[in-house]
Amino acid sequence: MSLDLSLYLVTDPALCAERGLEATVMAAVRGGVSVVQLRDKHASDEEMIAQAIRLKALLDEYEVPLIINDRIEVALASGADGLHIGQSDGDPVEARRRLGEDALIGLSVQTLEQLKAVDVERIDYLGLGPVYATATKPDHAAPLGIEGLTQLVRSSPLPTVAIGGISLTNAGDVMSSGTDGLAVVSALCSAEDPAAAAQQFLAQYPF
């Protein structure tokens, strides 16, 4: 499946709880979201596998890839399109070996040192951030800001998606870095109308 990073949704089960995760995701996809990452730090593998299987079936109709955050066993068991891992959450070599050449594998990067160590043969894209402080990931690294983000984007050998505190009001500044896409959590999961919010992102900040 092809990779379009332009509007990348990362799920938050708490923020999606009122509407329901699947309903929130599919509304955002109908609005133009191009990638969905299933992230849930508290669910069991079994719970995530069941959720991923349901989402995968829905997203396939829109040709939108489903990426699993951190858990390679969930990605394998659910037939997801790929895996996103943090610096301490997995080995890109092992991920590529187990998931195969067709899988989409992303890696989180916060520093130039981490960027220089990226294995470009095994990683498809980089998640750069956090750009701004964000409550959806309280243990995040120090925010990059636009200057730090721009430095990483310009040095990256791979496509990039920026993440962390991105909203409709600051997305233009984030895009000025040259990033290939915007990863958003609360701006879509908490939106009254996720489809309209996604459409607004793409109308105001077309890639």
Order of alpha helices (4+ residues) and beta strands (2+ residues): beta-alpha-alpha-beta-alpha-beta-alpha-beta-alpha-beta-alpha-beta-alpha-beta-alpha-beta-alpha-alpha
